[in-house]
Amino acid sequence: MDFGEKLISLRKKHQLTQKQLAEKIGVTSSTISKYENDNHRPPIFILAKLADELGTTTDFLLDDVAGLREKNSVNAFPLIGNPELEKWYLELPYSYSEEELLLLKRISEALGNRNI
């Protein structure tokens, strides 16, 4: 089953129209149609919204995690298998400024250097 087929199946399982799903994730119904017809792949931050709204993981929706990662310029993907952390991680580049990401990196490095 490809991405579009999975999206259609989940949308129908949740008894949503394309328009209703689009409104819930902040896109147009024609965008949902393009995703379902495999004419376009969603950017990673929309993919996370789709997975959340449809009660699934991004892993399930994707055929090729590595291909989408490269397409969206995300160079590290360490959280596959933990949907909650993965969703948070996927949203980072889109919801934080560069300054905030650098601060998070410094905090992470500081925590990594602690003997816990």
Biopython code that builds the backbone (N, CA, C, O; Angstrom):
import numpy as np
from Bio.PDB.StructureBuilder import StructureBuilder

atoms = [
    (1, "MET", "N", (0.852, -1.162, 0.000)),
    (1, "MET", "CA", (0.000, 0.000, 0.000)),
    (1, "MET", "C", (0.906, 1.236, 0.000)),
    (1, "MET", "O", (1.806, 1.351, 0.832)),
    (2, "ASP", "N", (0.665, 2.150, -0.931)),
    (2, "ASP", "CA", (1.504, 3.352, -1.003)),
    (2, "ASP", "C", (0.961, 4.449, -0.085)),
    (2, "ASP", "O", (-0.087, 4.281, 0.539)),
    (3, "PHE", "N", (1.670, 5.559, -0.010)),
    (3, "PHE", "CA", (1.312, 6.648, 0.894)),
    (3, "PHE", "C", (-0.125, 7.115, 0.675)),
    (3, "PHE", "O", (-0.888, 7.237, 1.633)),
    (4, "GLY", "N", (-0.501, 7.377, -0.578)),
    (4, "GLY", "CA", (-1.847, 7.872, -0.880)),
    (4, "GLY", "C", (-2.928, 6.908, -0.442)),
    (4, "GLY", "O", (-3.947, 7.322, 0.110)),
    (5, "GLU", "N", (-2.714, 5.618, -0.685)),
    (5, "GLU", "CA", (-3.697, 4.610, -0.284)),
    (5, "GLU", "C", (-3.846, 4.548, 1.237)),
    (5, "GLU", "O", (-4.951, 4.403, 1.761)),
    (6, "LYS", "N", (-2.715, 4.660, 1.932)),
    (6, "LYS", "CA", (-2.763, 4.661, 3.397)),
    (6, "LYS", "C", (-3.533, 5.879, 3.906)),
    (6, "LYS", "O", (-4.343, 5.781, 4.828)),
    (7, "LEU", "N", (-3.266, 7.014, 3.291)),
    (7, "LEU", "CA", (-3.935, 8.246, 3.708)),
    (7, "LEU", "C", (-5.446, 8.151, 3.484)),
    (7, "LEU", "O", (-6.228, 8.520, 4.360)),
    (8, "ILE", "N", (-5.849, 7.666, 2.333)),
    (8, "ILE", "CA", (-7.280, 7.490, 2.038)),
    (8, "ILE", "C", (-7.924, 6.553, 3.056)),
    (8, "ILE", "O", (-8.976, 6.859, 3.619)),
    (9, "SER", "N", (-7.282, 5.412, 3.283)),
    (9, "SER", "CA", (-7.825, 4.417, 4.198)),
    (9, "SER", "C", (-8.004, 4.984, 5.605)),
    (9, "SER", "O", (-9.052, 4.798, 6.223)),
    (10, "LEU", "N", (-6.984, 5.673, 6.107)),
    (10, "LEU", "CA", (-7.070, 6.240, 7.456)),
    (10, "LEU", "C", (-8.102, 7.365, 7.532)),
    (10, "LEU", "O", (-8.847, 7.470, 8.506)),
    (11, "ARG", "N", (-8.136, 8.194, 6.504)),
    (11, "ARG", "CA", (-9.114, 9.291, 6.493)),
    (11, "ARG", "C", (-10.535, 8.732, 6.545)),
    (11, "ARG", "O", (-11.373, 9.222, 7.302)),
    (12, "LYS", "N", (-10.799, 7.714, 5.746)),
    (12, "LYS", "CA", (-12.136, 7.114, 5.724)),
    (12, "LYS", "C", (-12.444, 6.384, 7.037)),
    (12, "LYS", "O", (-13.579, 6.400, 7.513)),
    (13, "LYS", "N", (-11.431, 5.753, 7.607)),
    (13, "LYS", "CA", (-11.610, 5.069, 8.895)),
    (13, "LYS", "C", (-12.046, 6.064, 9.969)),
    (13, "LYS", "O", (-12.836, 5.730, 10.852)),
    (14, "HIS", "N", (-11.530, 7.275, 9.886)),
    (14, "HIS", "CA", (-11.893, 8.317, 10.849)),
    (14, "HIS", "C", (-13.115, 9.126, 10.403)),
    (14, "HIS", "O", (-13.477, 10.127, 11.021)),
    (15, "GLN", "N", (-13.737, 8.667, 9.316)),
    (15, "GLN", "CA", (-14.956, 9.286, 8.776)),
    (15, "GLN", "C", (-14.778, 10.780, 8.531)),
    (15, "GLN", "O", (-15.604, 11.604, 8.924)),
    (16, "LEU", "N", (-13.670, 11.097, 7.868)),
    (16, "LEU", "CA", (-13.387, 12.488, 7.515)),
    (16, "LEU", "C", (-13.424, 12.672, 6.008)),
    (16, "LEU", "O", (-13.011, 11.788, 5.257)),
    (17, "THR", "N", (-13.914, 13.806, 5.572)),
    (17, "THR", "CA", (-13.808, 14.165, 4.160)),
    (17, "THR", "C", (-12.422, 14.775, 3.959)),
    (17, "THR", "O", (-11.718, 15.082, 4.922)),
    (18, "GLN", "N", (-12.045, 14.944, 2.696)),
    (18, "GLN", "CA", (-10.777, 15.609, 2.426)),
    (18, "GLN", "C", (-10.784, 17.019, 3.015)),
    (18, "GLN", "O", (-9.785, 17.474, 3.573)),
    (19, "LYS", "N", (-11.907, 17.695, 2.885)),
    (19, "LYS", "CA", (-12.017, 19.055, 3.400)),
    (19, "LYS", "C", (-11.871, 19.092, 4.915)),
    (19, "LYS", "O", (-11.180, 19.961, 5.447)),
    (20, "GLN", "N", (-12.508, 18.167, 5.610)),
    (20, "GLN", "CA", (-12.424, 18.141, 7.073)),
    (20, "GLN", "C", (-10.994, 17.875, 7.541)),
    (20, "GLN", "O", (-10.500, 18.534, 8.455)),
    (21, "LEU", "N", (-10.337, 16.905, 6.909)),
    (21, "LEU", "CA", (-8.950, 16.608, 7.270)),
    (21, "LEU", "C", (-8.056, 17.807, 6.984)),
    (21, "LEU", "O", (-7.199, 18.163, 7.792)),
    (22, "ALA", "N", (-8.263, 18.421, 5.837)),
    (22, "ALA", "CA", (-7.470, 19.594, 5.462)),
    (22, "ALA", "C", (-7.600, 20.703, 6.497)),
    (22, "ALA", "O", (-6.603, 21.311, 6.888)),
    (23, "GLU", "N", (-8.822, 20.965, 6.940)),
    (23, "GLU", "CA", (-9.048, 22.019, 7.936)),
    (23, "GLU", "C", (-8.358, 21.694, 9.257)),
    (23, "GLU", "O", (-7.831, 22.583, 9.925)),
    (24, "LYS", "N", (-8.364, 20.414, 9.629)),
    (24, "LYS", "CA", (-7.758, 20.009, 10.894)),
    (24, "LYS", "C", (-6.241, 20.186, 10.898)),
    (24, "LYS", "O", (-5.650, 20.445, 11.946)),
    (25, "ILE", "N", (-5.605, 20.046, 9.723)),
    (25, "ILE", "CA", (-4.139, 20.153, 9.701)),
    (25, "ILE", "C", (-3.642, 21.439, 9.048)),
    (25, "ILE", "O", (-2.434, 21.657, 8.947)),
    (26, "GLY", "N", (-4.567, 22.291, 8.602)),
    (26, "GLY", "CA", (-4.183, 23.598, 8.100)),
    (26, "GLY", "C", (-3.705, 23.645, 6.660)),
    (26, "GLY", "O", (-2.820, 24.429, 6.317)),
    (27, "VAL", "N", (-4.297, 22.796, 5.812)),
    (27, "VAL", "CA", (-4.003, 22.832, 4.371)),
    (27, "VAL", "C", (-5.322, 22.899, 3.608)),
    (27, "VAL", "O", (-6.390, 22.928, 4.220)),
    (28, "THR", "N", (-5.259, 22.923, 2.291)),
    (28, "THR", "CA", (-6.481, 22.933, 1.491)),
    (28, "THR", "C", (-6.908, 21.508, 1.145)),
    (28, "THR", "O", (-6.107, 20.576, 1.212)),
    (29, "SER", "N", (-8.154, 21.354, 0.781)),
    (29, "SER", "CA", (-8.634, 20.028, 0.383)),
    (29, "SER", "C", (-7.951, 19.557, -0.893)),
    (29, "SER", "O", (-7.766, 18.355, -1.085)),
    (30, "SER", "N", (-7.573, 20.485, -1.767)),
    (30, "SER", "CA", (-6.855, 20.070, -2.984)),
    (30, "SER", "C", (-5.472, 19.530, -2.638)),
    (30, "SER", "O", (-4.945, 18.669, -3.343)),
    (31, "THR", "N", (-4.886, 20.031, -1.563)),
    (31, "THR", "CA", (-3.596, 19.500, -1.118)),
    (31, "THR", "C", (-3.756, 18.059, -0.656)),
    (31, "THR", "O", (-2.935, 17.204, -0.988)),
    (32, "ILE", "N", (-4.807, 17.785, 0.109)),
    (32, "ILE", "CA", (-5.078, 16.409, 0.551)),
    (32, "ILE", "C", (-5.279, 15.513, -0.665)),
    (32, "ILE", "O", (-4.771, 14.393, -0.703)),
    (33, "SER", "N", (-6.013, 15.998, -1.651)),
    (33, "SER", "CA", (-6.239, 15.241, -2.878)),
    (33, "SER", "C", (-4.919, 14.904, -3.566)),
    (33, "SER", "O", (-4.731, 13.782, -4.036)),
    (34, "LYS", "N", (-4.015, 15.864, -3.626)),
    (34, "LYS", "CA", (-2.704, 15.633, -4.255)),
    (34, "LYS", "C", (-1.918, 14.573, -3.487)),
    (34, "LYS", "O", (-1.255, 13.729, -4.089)),
    (35, "TYR", "N", (-1.994, 14.618, -2.157)),
    (35, "TYR", "CA", (-1.311, 13.599, -1.356)),
    (35, "TYR", "C", (-1.920, 12.224, -1.609)),
    (35, "TYR", "O", (-1.199, 11.239, -1.775)),
    (36, "GLU", "N", (-3.255, 12.163, -1.637)),
    (36, "GLU", "CA", (-3.935, 10.876, -1.813)),
    (36, "GLU", "C", (-3.706, 10.292, -3.205)),
    (36, "GLU", "O", (-3.691, 9.072, -3.372)),
    (37, "ASN", "N", (-3.530, 11.145, -4.192)),
    (37, "ASN", "CA", (-3.268, 10.678, -5.552)),
    (37, "ASN", "C", (-1.781, 10.489, -5.836)),
    (37, "ASN", "O", (-1.383, 10.210, -6.968)),
    (38, "ASP", "N", (-0.965, 10.644, -4.793)),
    (38, "ASP", "CA", (0.495, 10.507, -4.899)),
    (38, "ASP", "C", (1.101, 11.471, -5.909)),
    (38, "ASP", "O", (2.124, 11.170, -6.525)),
    (39, "ASN", "N", (0.468, 12.638, -6.079)),
    (39, "ASN", "CA", (1.037, 13.673, -6.939)),
    (39, "ASN", "C", (2.059, 14.513, -6.190)),
    (39, "ASN", "O", (2.961, 15.093, -6.793)),
    (40, "HIS", "N", (1.913, 14.574, -4.862)),
    (40, "HIS", "CA", (2.837, 15.317, -4.009)),
    (40, "HIS", "C", (3.024, 14.555, -2.713)),
    (40, "HIS", "O", (2.142, 13.811, -2.286)),
    (41, "ARG", "N", (4.176, 14.744, -2.090)),
    (41, "ARG", "CA", (4.431, 14.226, -0.748)),
    (41, "ARG", "C", (4.398, 15.408, 0.207)),
    (41, "ARG", "O", (4.884, 16.487, -0.131)),
    (42, "PRO", "N", (3.837, 15.223, 1.383)),
    (42, "PRO", "CA", (3.769, 16.347, 2.327)),
    (42, "PRO", "C", (5.141, 16.673, 2.901)),
    (42, "PRO", "O", (5.986, 15.792, 3.058)),
    (43, "PRO", "N", (5.353, 17.960, 3.216)),
    (43, "PRO", "CA", (6.573, 18.286, 3.951)),
    (43, "PRO", "C", (6.513, 17.609, 5.316)),
    (43, "PRO", "O", (5.432, 17.258, 5.788)),
    (44, "ILE", "N", (7.620, 17.433, 5.925)),
    (44, "ILE", "CA", (7.707, 16.628, 7.128)),
    (44, "ILE", "C", (6.843, 17.166, 8.279)),
    (44, "ILE", "O", (6.313, 16.384, 9.068)),
    (45, "PHE", "N", (6.700, 18.491, 8.380)),
    (45, "PHE", "CA", (5.874, 19.019, 9.468)),
    (45, "PHE", "C", (4.393, 18.738, 9.219)),
    (45, "PHE", "O", (3.639, 18.582, 10.180)),
    (46, "ILE", "N", (3.957, 18.670, 7.971)),
    (46, "ILE", "CA", (2.574, 18.304, 7.651)),
    (46, "ILE", "C", (2.386, 16.800, 7.855)),
    (46, "ILE", "O", (1.336, 16.358, 8.322)),
    (47, "LEU", "N", (3.386, 16.036, 7.512)),
    (47, "LEU", "CA", (3.328, 14.591, 7.728)),
    (47, "LEU", "C", (3.082, 14.289, 9.207)),
    (47, "LEU", "O", (2.277, 13.419, 9.542)),
    (48, "ALA", "N", (3.774, 15.007, 10.085)),
    (48, "ALA", "CA", (3.584, 14.812, 11.525)),
    (48, "ALA", "C", (2.151, 15.164, 11.932)),
    (48, "ALA", "O", (1.553, 14.474, 12.757)),
    (49, "LYS", "N", (1.606, 16.229, 11.360)),
    (49, "LYS", "CA", (0.217, 16.614, 11.667)),
    (49, "LYS", "C", (-0.755, 15.550, 11.172)),
    (49, "LYS", "O", (-1.711, 15.213, 11.870)),
    (50, "LEU", "N", (-0.521, 15.018, 9.969)),
    (50, "LEU", "CA", (-1.382, 13.964, 9.435)),
    (50, "LEU", "C", (-1.361, 12.744, 10.349)),
    (50, "LEU", "O", (-2.410, 12.207, 10.703)),
    (51, "ALA", "N", (-0.176, 12.317, 10.724)),
    (51, "ALA", "CA", (-0.049, 11.138, 11.582)),
    (51, "ALA", "C", (-0.776, 11.356, 12.904)),
    (51, "ALA", "O", (-1.488, 10.470, 13.377)),
    (52, "ASP", "N", (-0.600, 12.518, 13.490)),
    (52, "ASP", "CA", (-1.241, 12.824, 14.761)),
    (52, "ASP", "C", (-2.763, 12.825, 14.625)),
    (52, "ASP", "O", (-3.467, 12.228, 15.440)),
    (53, "GLU", "N", (-3.256, 13.489, 13.606)),
    (53, "GLU", "CA", (-4.708, 13.594, 13.397)),
    (53, "GLU", "C", (-5.340, 12.240, 13.085)),
    (53, "GLU", "O", (-6.481, 11.978, 13.466)),
    (54, "LEU", "N", (-4.593, 11.382, 12.390)),
    (54, "LEU", "CA", (-5.144, 10.090, 11.975)),
    (54, "LEU", "C", (-4.789, 8.958, 12.936)),
    (54, "LEU", "O", (-5.086, 7.793, 12.672)),
    (55, "GLY", "N", (-4.155, 9.308, 14.046)),
    (55, "GLY", "CA", (-3.871, 8.317, 15.082)),
    (55, "GLY", "C", (-2.888, 7.253, 14.663)),
    (55, "GLY", "O", (-3.052, 6.082, 15.006)),
    (56, "THR", "N", (-1.872, 7.645, 13.927)),
    (56, "THR", "CA", (-0.868, 6.689, 13.476)),
    (56, "THR", "C", (0.510, 7.305, 13.644)),
    (56, "THR", "O", (0.656, 8.360, 14.261)),
    (57, "THR", "N", (1.503, 6.653, 13.101)),
    (57, "THR", "CA", (2.863, 7.180, 13.155)),
    (57, "THR", "C", (3.304, 7.583, 11.753)),
    (57, "THR", "O", (2.747, 7.130, 10.753)),
    (58, "THR", "N", (4.298, 8.427, 11.704)),
    (58, "THR", "CA", (4.860, 8.789, 10.407)),
    (58, "THR", "C", (5.503, 7.569, 9.759)),
    (58, "THR", "O", (5.524, 7.449, 8.534)),
    (59, "ASP", "N", (6.027, 6.665, 10.583)),
    (59, "ASP", "CA", (6.643, 5.433, 10.056)),
    (59, "ASP", "C", (5.646, 4.665, 9.188)),
    (59, "ASP", "O", (5.971, 4.212, 8.090)),
    (60, "PHE", "N", (4.423, 4.530, 9.709)),
    (60, "PHE", "CA", (3.409, 3.785, 8.976)),
    (60, "PHE", "C", (3.068, 4.459, 7.653)),
    (60, "PHE", "O", (2.901, 3.789, 6.634)),
    (61, "LEU", "N", (2.967, 5.773, 7.670)),
    (61, "LEU", "CA", (2.562, 6.500, 6.462)),
    (61, "LEU", "C", (3.614, 6.460, 5.358)),
    (61, "LEU", "O", (3.288, 6.522, 4.172)),
    (62, "LEU", "N", (4.872, 6.356, 5.758)),
    (62, "LEU", "CA", (5.948, 6.469, 4.774)),
    (62, "LEU", "C", (6.398, 5.129, 4.220)),
    (62, "LEU", "O", (6.480, 4.132, 4.937)),
    (63, "ASP", "N", (6.682, 5.132, 2.949)),
    (63, "ASP", "CA", (7.308, 3.968, 2.327)),
    (63, "ASP", "C", (8.817, 4.046, 2.477)),
    (63, "ASP", "O", (9.492, 3.022, 2.587)),
    (64, "ASP", "N", (9.348, 5.275, 2.480)),
    (64, "ASP", "CA", (10.790, 5.486, 2.440)),
    (64, "ASP", "C", (11.162, 6.639, 3.361)),
    (64, "ASP", "O", (11.215, 7.789, 2.928)),
    (65, "VAL", "N", (11.418, 6.337, 4.625)),
    (65, "VAL", "CA", (11.771, 7.371, 5.596)),
    (65, "VAL", "C", (13.027, 8.108, 5.161)),
    (65, "VAL", "O", (13.082, 9.335, 5.249)),
    (66, "ALA", "N", (14.029, 7.388, 4.697)),
    (66, "ALA", "CA", (15.287, 8.025, 4.307)),
    (66, "ALA", "C", (15.081, 8.986, 3.143)),
    (66, "ALA", "O", (15.673, 10.065, 3.126)),
    (67, "GLY", "N", (14.254, 8.615, 2.173)),
    (67, "GLY", "CA", (14.006, 9.478, 1.028)),
    (67, "GLY", "C", (13.308, 10.760, 1.425)),
    (67, "GLY", "O", (13.656, 11.831, 0.927)),
    (68, "LEU", "N", (12.337, 10.674, 2.307)),
    (68, "LEU", "CA", (11.645, 11.881, 2.750)),
    (68, "LEU", "C", (12.575, 12.750, 3.587)),
    (68, "LEU", "O", (12.532, 13.978, 3.504)),
    (69, "ARG", "N", (13.413, 12.107, 4.391)),
    (69, "ARG", "CA", (14.353, 12.855, 5.216)),
    (69, "ARG", "C", (15.269, 13.694, 4.332)),
    (69, "ARG", "O", (15.460, 14.881, 4.597)),
    (70, "GLU", "N", (15.833, 13.105, 3.297)),
    (70, "GLU", "CA", (16.720, 13.843, 2.396)),
    (70, "GLU", "C", (15.963, 14.946, 1.673)),
    (70, "GLU", "O", (16.486, 16.050, 1.517)),
    (71, "LYS", "N", (14.761, 14.674, 1.236)),
    (71, "LYS", "CA", (13.954, 15.654, 0.519)),
    (71, "LYS", "C", (13.670, 16.874, 1.381)),
    (71, "LYS", "O", (13.576, 17.989, 0.867)),
    (72, "ASN", "N", (13.533, 16.674, 2.680)),
    (72, "ASN", "CA", (13.200, 17.760, 3.586)),
    (72, "ASN", "C", (14.400, 18.288, 4.359)),
    (72, "ASN", "O", (14.240, 19.059, 5.305)),
    (73, "SER", "N", (15.595, 17.880, 3.964)),
    (73, "SER", "CA", (16.838, 18.376, 4.555)),
    (73, "SER", "C", (16.961, 18.138, 6.050)),
    (73, "SER", "O", (17.549, 18.952, 6.762)),
    (74, "VAL", "N", (16.426, 17.061, 6.518)),
    (74, "VAL", "CA", (16.628, 16.685, 7.910)),
    (74, "VAL", "C", (17.709, 15.611, 7.886)),
    (74, "VAL", "O", (17.506, 14.531, 7.332)),
    (75, "ASN", "N", (18.844, 15.906, 8.481)),
    (75, "ASN", "CA", (20.003, 15.031, 8.331)),
    (75, "ASN", "C", (20.148, 13.991, 9.425)),
    (75, "ASN", "O", (21.020, 13.127, 9.336)),
    (76, "ALA", "N", (19.322, 14.051, 10.447)),
    (76, "ALA", "CA", (19.408, 13.063, 11.508)),
    (76, "ALA", "C", (17.998, 12.645, 11.892)),
    (76, "ALA", "O", (17.099, 13.480, 11.986)),
    (77, "PHE", "N", (17.811, 11.370, 12.109)),
    (77, "PHE", "CA", (16.477, 10.859, 12.418)),
    (77, "PHE", "C", (16.608, 9.757, 13.465)),
    (77, "PHE", "O", (16.337, 8.591, 13.179)),
    (78, "PRO", "N", (17.023, 10.125, 14.681)),
    (78, "PRO", "CA", (17.356, 9.106, 15.665)),
    (78, "PRO", "C", (16.183, 8.511, 16.431)),
    (78, "PRO", "O", (16.394, 7.605, 17.237)),
    (79, "LEU", "N", (14.961, 8.977, 16.215)),
    (79, "LEU", "CA", (13.868, 8.606, 17.094)),
    (79, "LEU", "C", (12.836, 7.691, 16.470)),
    (79, "LEU", "O", (11.721, 7.579, 16.978)),
    (80, "ILE", "N", (13.191, 7.033, 15.373)),
    (80, "ILE", "CA", (12.255, 6.100, 14.757)),
    (80, "ILE", "C", (11.921, 5.021, 15.776)),
    (80, "ILE", "O", (12.811, 4.457, 16.412)),
    (81, "GLY", "N", (10.646, 4.741, 15.923)),
    (81, "GLY", "CA", (10.204, 3.738, 16.873)),
    (81, "GLY", "C", (9.574, 4.335, 18.117)),
    (81, "GLY", "O", (8.957, 3.610, 18.898)),
    (82, "ASN", "N", (9.711, 5.626, 18.321)),
    (82, "ASN", "CA", (9.066, 6.297, 19.440)),
    (82, "ASN", "C", (8.214, 7.419, 18.859)),
    (82, "ASN", "O", (8.706, 8.534, 18.687)),
    (83, "PRO", "N", (6.944, 7.147, 18.551)),
    (83, "PRO", "CA", (6.108, 8.119, 17.844)),
    (83, "PRO", "C", (6.004, 9.482, 18.517)),
    (83, "PRO", "O", (5.993, 10.506, 17.835)),
    (84, "GLU", "N", (5.927, 9.508, 19.857)),
    (84, "GLU", "CA", (5.781, 10.787, 20.543)),
    (84, "GLU", "C", (7.037, 11.653, 20.390)),
    (84, "GLU", "O", (6.940, 12.838, 20.073)),
    (85, "LEU", "N", (8.217, 11.058, 20.617)),
    (85, "LEU", "CA", (9.459, 11.810, 20.458)),
    (85, "LEU", "C", (9.733, 12.123, 18.996)),
    (85, "LEU", "O", (10.238, 13.196, 18.667)),
    (86, "GLU", "N", (9.400, 11.188, 18.126)),
    (86, "GLU", "CA", (9.603, 11.406, 16.694)),
    (86, "GLU", "C", (8.791, 12.603, 16.213)),
    (86, "GLU", "O", (9.304, 13.439, 15.470)),
    (87, "LYS", "N", (7.542, 12.693, 16.623)),
    (87, "LYS", "CA", (6.686, 13.811, 16.220)),
    (87, "LYS", "C", (7.284, 15.126, 16.710)),
    (87, "LYS", "O", (7.358, 16.100, 15.961)),
    (88, "TRP", "N", (7.709, 15.145, 17.966)),
    (88, "TRP", "CA", (8.333, 16.347, 18.521)),
    (88, "TRP", "C", (9.584, 16.716, 17.731)),
    (88, "TRP", "O", (9.792, 17.881, 17.391)),
    (89, "TYR", "N", (10.404, 15.731, 17.446)),
    (89, "TYR", "CA", (11.648, 15.961, 16.706)),
    (89, "TYR", "C", (11.366, 16.498, 15.303)),
    (89, "TYR", "O", (12.040, 17.420, 14.842)),
    (90, "LEU", "N", (10.382, 15.928, 14.631)),
    (90, "LEU", "CA", (10.060, 16.346, 13.272)),
    (90, "LEU", "C", (9.583, 17.786, 13.207)),
    (90, "LEU", "O", (9.796, 18.467, 12.203)),
    (91, "GLU", "N", (8.945, 18.252, 14.261)),
    (91, "GLU", "CA", (8.429, 19.619, 14.273)),
    (91, "GLU", "C", (9.489, 20.652, 14.635)),
    (91, "GLU", "O", (9.291, 21.843, 14.391)),
    (92, "LEU", "N", (10.604, 20.225, 15.208)),
    (92, "LEU", "CA", (11.624, 21.182, 15.648)),
    (92, "LEU", "C", (12.074, 22.166, 14.571)),
    (92, "LEU", "O", (12.038, 23.371, 14.819)),
    (93, "PRO", "N", (12.493, 21.719, 13.393)),
    (93, "PRO", "CA", (13.002, 22.689, 12.423)),
    (93, "PRO", "C", (11.973, 23.707, 11.965)),
    (93, "PRO", "O", (12.335, 24.766, 11.453)),
    (94, "TYR", "N", (10.711, 23.404, 12.142)),
    (94, "TYR", "CA", (9.660, 24.281, 11.636)),
    (94, "TYR", "C", (9.034, 25.155, 12.711)),
    (94, "TYR", "O", (8.386, 26.155, 12.403)),
    (95, "SER", "N", (9.223, 24.781, 13.971)),
    (95, "SER", "CA", (8.550, 25.538, 15.014)),
    (95, "SER", "C", (9.501, 26.359, 15.873)),
    (95, "SER", "O", (9.052, 27.145, 16.708)),
    (96, "TYR", "N", (10.806, 26.192, 15.683)),
    (96, "TYR", "CA", (11.787, 26.940, 16.453)),
    (96, "TYR", "C", (12.683, 27.753, 15.535)),
    (96, "TYR", "O", (12.962, 27.365, 14.400)),
    (97, "SER", "N", (13.124, 28.881, 16.050)),
    (97, "SER", "CA", (14.071, 29.699, 15.299)),
    (97, "SER", "C", (15.451, 29.045, 15.367)),
    (97, "SER", "O", (15.677, 28.132, 16.161)),
    (98, "GLU", "N", (16.353, 29.511, 14.541)),
    (98, "GLU", "CA", (17.717, 28.980, 14.558)),
    (98, "GLU", "C", (18.352, 29.188, 15.929)),
    (98, "GLU", "O", (19.056, 28.313, 16.434)),
    (99, "GLU", "N", (18.101, 30.339, 16.522)),
    (99, "GLU", "CA", (18.651, 30.643, 17.848)),
    (99, "GLU", "C", (18.135, 29.643, 18.886)),
    (99, "GLU", "O", (18.898, 29.159, 19.722)),
    (100, "GLU", "N", (16.834, 29.338, 18.830)),
    (100, "GLU", "CA", (16.257, 28.388, 19.775)),
    (100, "GLU", "C", (16.804, 26.979, 19.552)),
    (100, "GLU", "O", (17.035, 26.247, 20.515)),
    (101, "LEU", "N", (17.013, 26.594, 18.289)),
    (101, "LEU", "CA", (17.589, 25.278, 18.006)),
    (101, "LEU", "C", (19.016, 25.181, 18.527)),
    (101, "LEU", "O", (19.418, 24.142, 19.053)),
    (102, "LEU", "N", (19.785, 26.259, 18.384)),
    (102, "LEU", "CA", (21.149, 26.257, 18.914)),
    (102, "LEU", "C", (21.138, 26.122, 20.434)),
    (102, "LEU", "O", (21.978, 25.422, 21.001)),
    (103, "LEU", "N", (20.202, 26.782, 21.088)),
    (103, "LEU", "CA", (20.068, 26.660, 22.536)),
    (103, "LEU", "C", (19.728, 25.223, 22.924)),
    (103, "LEU", "O", (20.313, 24.676, 23.860)),
    (104, "LEU", "N", (18.785, 24.610, 22.209)),
    (104, "LEU", "CA", (18.449, 23.206, 22.472)),
    (104, "LEU", "C", (19.657, 22.294, 22.271)),
    (104, "LEU", "O", (19.866, 21.351, 23.034)),
    (105, "LYS", "N", (20.441, 22.579, 21.251)),
    (105, "LYS", "CA", (21.646, 21.780, 20.996)),
    (105, "LYS", "C", (22.625, 21.916, 22.164)),
    (105, "LYS", "O", (23.193, 20.924, 22.622)),
    (106, "ARG", "N", (22.818, 23.140, 22.640)),
    (106, "ARG", "CA", (23.733, 23.364, 23.772)),
    (106, "ARG", "C", (23.232, 22.647, 25.032)),
    (106, "ARG", "O", (24.016, 22.055, 25.774)),
    (107, "ILE", "N", (21.920, 22.709, 25.261)),
    (107, "ILE", "CA", (21.347, 22.013, 26.421)),
    (107, "ILE", "C", (21.573, 20.513, 26.292)),
    (107, "ILE", "O", (21.966, 19.855, 27.255)),
    (108, "SER", "N", (21.325, 19.977, 25.108)),
    (108, "SER", "CA", (21.524, 18.548, 24.857)),
    (108, "SER", "C", (22.976, 18.157, 25.088)),
    (108, "SER", "O", (23.250, 17.132, 25.712)),
    (109, "GLU", "N", (23.901, 18.959, 24.594)),
    (109, "GLU", "CA", (25.319, 18.668, 24.786)),
    (109, "GLU", "C", (25.687, 18.726, 26.272)),
    (109, "GLU", "O", (26.445, 17.890, 26.762)),
    (110, "ALA", "N", (25.145, 19.716, 26.981)),
    (110, "ALA", "CA", (25.432, 19.833, 28.417)),
    (110, "ALA", "C", (24.900, 18.616, 29.172)),
    (110, "ALA", "O", (25.574, 18.094, 30.060)),
    (111, "LEU", "N", (23.704, 18.166, 28.825)),
    (111, "LEU", "CA", (23.148, 16.984, 29.467)),
    (111, "LEU", "C", (23.952, 15.731, 29.122)),
    (111, "LEU", "O", (24.114, 14.840, 29.956)),
    (112, "GLY", "N", (24.445, 15.673, 27.906)),
    (112, "GLY", "CA", (25.233, 14.525, 27.474)),
    (112, "GLY", "C", (26.566, 14.427, 28.182)),
    (112, "GLY", "O", (27.129, 13.339, 28.294)),
    (113, "ASN", "N", (27.081, 15.551, 28.665)),
    (113, "ASN", "CA", (28.363, 15.559, 29.364)),
    (113, "ASN", "C", (28.252, 15.309, 30.857)),
    (113, "ASN", "O", (29.257, 15.212, 31.560)),
    (114, "ARG", "N", (27.000, 15.204, 31.339)),
    (114, "ARG", "CA", (26.794, 14.958, 32.776)),
    (114, "ARG", "C", (26.908, 13.474, 33.080)),
    (114, "ARG", "O", (26.546, 12.631, 32.259)),
    (115, "ASN", "N", (27.400, 13.170, 34.231)),
    (115, "ASN", "CA", (27.423, 11.771, 34.722)),
    (115, "ASN", "C", (26.153, 11.540, 35.511)),
    (115, "ASN", "O", (26.071, 11.888, 36.689)),
    (116, "ILE", "N", (25.172, 10.959, 34.867)),
    (116, "ILE", "CA", (23.861, 10.746, 35.520)),
    (116, "ILE", "C", (23.800, 9.353, 36.094)),
    (116, "ILE", "O", (22.788, 8.972, 36.682)),
]
sb = StructureBuilder()
sb.init_structure("model")
sb.init_model(0)
sb.init_chain("A")
sb.init_seg("    ")
for serial, (resi, resn, name, xyz) in enumerate(atoms, 1):
    if name == "N":
        sb.init_residue(resn, " ", resi, " ")
    sb.init_atom(name, np.array(xyz, "f"), 0.0, 1.0, " ", f" {name:<3s}", serial, name[0])
structure = sb.get_structure()
